[in-house]
Amino acid sequence: MSGWVLPEVLLLTWSITSAGLHTHYFYVTVTSEPTYDLPLYSMTRALDDITLMRYDSDREVVEPKVSWFQSPFSSFLNASWFFNKVQKNAQTLLLTISRSLGQTEGFHVLQVLAGCSLHQNGSVRGTFTYHYDGKPFMYMDMEAAHFIAETPGAEKFAKRFNSNSTILQGIRHNLVNTCIPHITELLSLGNCTFYRREEPVIRVTQIPMDDVGLRLSCRAYGHYPKDIFMMWYKNGEEIPEEMMERVTLPLPDITYLTSSSLNVTSGAGDTYSCKVGHSSMRDNVTHQIRISGEDASAAPSSPSIGAVTAICLAIVLIIVIIVFSIRIAEDLDLCRRR
C-alpha cells in the first residue's frame, strides 16, 4: 500500500501555480509525534509569501487565511475531507521511511515542498522535493519527469515512485504547464493585496550598549512589497553588509517590518546614515545619526536612555501592529467595493 502513498499526496500539488515574479507552493510537514509548536501534520498553501490557506491535524479543517481566497473544491468542508485523506497518506509515508531506515524510535520529520515559479525571463520551474529529518531525501527532475534519490536510503522510494510514468508526466505537466492560468486567477482575486504599494515609516535609533558602544537600528514599518533597499554608511562610506544584522518580519495587515542594525564605537564626530529605497517611494530617503562622543551609559539610580528607548519602541511596535490589524479589514472591504 505504501507504494501508492506518493501519488495520492501528489494530488494536492496539481493546482500549484505561479506567474511573473510570483511563486506558488504547498508546504507540508509531517512529524512522528506532536510537539508544543508542531502538530502531527500541517499544510499551508502560499502565493508569494502570502498564506492562502492552512490545514493541520489538530483542527482537521481547511482555514482560508485571506478573505479573497476561493477553494477549488465545492466547499471548504469537502476540501477538509480531501486533505484529511492526504494527511493519513503522508503519515503512512513518514512511518514507512522511518521503518525502512531502521529509525522507529525518537522524533522524525518529513517535509515536502511542491509548487512552481515563473522567472523574469519567462521560464517556468516546477519544484517537488522531500526532506527527512531536515536533510535532502529526494526530488523530482522536471525535465526527465522522475525522482532522484539524494541519499542511499531514498533509492528504493525513488525507484518505487518512478514505476508509473503516466502519473509522473501528469505531475510534471501540472507543475510546469498549468501555472499561468491558475496564478492569473489568484492574482485577480487578490489584486488589492499583490499589486498595491505601501510606503514604509522609517525610524533610526541609537541605544547605548556599554561605555563606548552603540547599537544603531534602522527600521522600515509597513512596507509592501517585501523587497526593500536598506544600507548603512559611515561618514559617507558604505558599510559592508556582513557587519549588519538584517531581518524582515510579516505584519498582520500583510505588510512587512524590516530592520537593519549594527554595533559601532561611539567615536566623536562620526556620522552614520541609513539609506532606504522602496518601490512605493519616489526617491530614496536617508536618515542620519551624528555621534556626539558623550558617555551614553546608564546612571545606576535610573533607567538608561537605551532601556527607555527600547521600551518606547516596543510600545510603538505594538501600536503599529494593532493599527495595521484594524486597517487590513478596511482595505479588504475597499477592494471588494471596487
Secondary structure in CASP SS format (residue, H / E / C, confidence):
PFRMAT SS
TARGET T0000
AUTHOR 0000-0000-0000
METHOD secondary structure of the structure
MODEL  1
M C 1.00
S H 1.00
G H 1.00
W H 1.00
V H 1.00
L H 1.00
P H 1.00
E H 1.00
V H 1.00
L H 1.00
L H 1.00
L H 1.00
T H 1.00
W C 1.00
S C 1.00
I C 1.00
T C 1.00
S C 1.00
A C 1.00
G C 1.00
L C 1.00
H C 1.00
T E 1.00
H E 1.00
Y E 1.00
F E 1.00
Y E 1.00
V E 1.00
T E 1.00
V E 1.00
T E 1.00
S C 1.00
E C 1.00
P C 1.00
T C 1.00
Y C 1.00
D C 1.00
L C 1.00
P C 1.00
L C 1.00
Y E 1.00
S E 1.00
M E 1.00
T E 1.00
R E 1.00
A E 1.00
L E 1.00
D C 1.00
D C 1.00
I E 1.00
T E 1.00
L E 1.00
M E 1.00
R E 1.00
Y E 1.00
D E 1.00
S C 1.00
D C 1.00
R C 1.00
E C 1.00
V C 1.00
V C 1.00
E E 1.00
P E 1.00
K C 1.00
V C 1.00
S C 1.00
W C 1.00
F C 1.00
Q C 1.00
S C 1.00
P C 1.00
F C 1.00
S C 1.00
S C 1.00
F H 1.00
L H 1.00
N H 1.00
A H 1.00
S H 1.00
W H 1.00
F H 1.00
F H 1.00
N H 1.00
K H 1.00
V H 1.00
Q H 1.00
K H 1.00
N H 1.00
A H 1.00
Q H 1.00
T H 1.00
L H 1.00
L H 1.00
L H 1.00
T H 1.00
I H 1.00
S H 1.00
R H 1.00
S H 1.00
L C 1.00
G C 1.00
Q C 1.00
T C 1.00
E C 1.00
G C 1.00
F C 1.00
H C 1.00
V E 1.00
L E 1.00
Q E 1.00
V E 1.00
L E 1.00
A E 1.00
G E 1.00
C E 1.00
S E 1.00
L E 1.00
H C 1.00
Q C 1.00
N C 1.00
G C 1.00
S C 1.00
V E 1.00
R E 1.00
G E 1.00
T E 1.00
F E 1.00
T E 1.00
Y E 1.00
H E 1.00
Y E 1.00
D C 1.00
G C 1.00
K E 1.00
P E 1.00
F E 1.00
M E 1.00
Y E 1.00
M E 1.00
D E 1.00
M C 1.00
E C 1.00
A C 1.00
A C 1.00
H E 1.00
F E 1.00
I E 1.00
A E 1.00
E C 1.00
T C 1.00
P H 1.00
G H 1.00
A H 1.00
E H 1.00
K H 1.00
F H 1.00
A H 1.00
K H 1.00
R H 1.00
F H 1.00
N C 1.00
S C 1.00
N C 1.00
S H 1.00
T H 1.00
I H 1.00
L H 1.00
Q H 1.00
G H 1.00
I H 1.00
R H 1.00
H H 1.00
N H 1.00
L H 1.00
V H 1.00
N H 1.00
T C 1.00
C H 1.00
I H 1.00
P H 1.00
H H 1.00
I H 1.00
T H 1.00
E H 1.00
L H 1.00
L H 1.00
S H 1.00
L H 1.00
G C 1.00
N H 1.00
C H 1.00
T H 1.00
F H 1.00
Y C 1.00
R C 1.00
R C 1.00
E E 1.00
E C 1.00
P C 1.00
V E 1.00
I E 1.00
R E 1.00
V E 1.00
T E 1.00
Q E 1.00
I E 1.00
P E 1.00
M C 1.00
D C 1.00
D C 1.00
V C 1.00
G E 1.00
L E 1.00
R E 1.00
L E 1.00
S E 1.00
C E 1.00
R E 1.00
A E 1.00
Y E 1.00
G E 1.00
H E 1.00
Y E 1.00
P C 1.00
K C 1.00
D C 1.00
I C 1.00
F E 1.00
M E 1.00
M E 1.00
W E 1.00
Y E 1.00
K E 1.00
N C 1.00
G C 1.00
E E 1.00
E E 1.00
I C 1.00
P C 1.00
E H 1.00
E H 1.00
M H 1.00
M C 1.00
E E 1.00
R E 1.00
V E 1.00
T E 1.00
L E 1.00
P E 1.00
L C 1.00
P C 1.00
D C 1.00
I C 1.00
T C 1.00
Y E 1.00
L E 1.00
T E 1.00
S E 1.00
S E 1.00
S E 1.00
L E 1.00
N E 1.00
V E 1.00
T E 1.00
S C 1.00
G C 1.00
A C 1.00
G C 1.00
D C 1.00
T E 1.00
Y E 1.00
S E 1.00
C E 1.00
K E 1.00
V E 1.00
G E 1.00
H C 1.00
S C 1.00
S C 1.00
M C 1.00
R C 1.00
D C 1.00
N C 1.00
V E 1.00
T E 1.00
H E 1.00
Q E 1.00
I E 1.00
R E 1.00
I C 1.00
S C 1.00
G C 1.00
E C 1.00
D C 1.00
A C 1.00
S C 1.00
A C 1.00
A C 1.00
P C 1.00
S C 1.00
S C 1.00
P C 1.00
S C 1.00
I H 1.00
G H 1.00
A H 1.00
V H 1.00
T H 1.00
A H 1.00
I H 1.00
C H 1.00
L H 1.00
A H 1.00
I H 1.00
V H 1.00
L H 1.00
I H 1.00
I H 1.00
V H 1.00
I H 1.00
I H 1.00
V H 1.00
F H 1.00
S H 1.00
I H 1.00
R H 1.00
I H 1.00
A H 1.00
E H 1.00
D H 1.00
L H 1.00
D H 1.00
L H 1.00
C H 1.00
R H 1.00
R H 1.00
R C 1.00
END
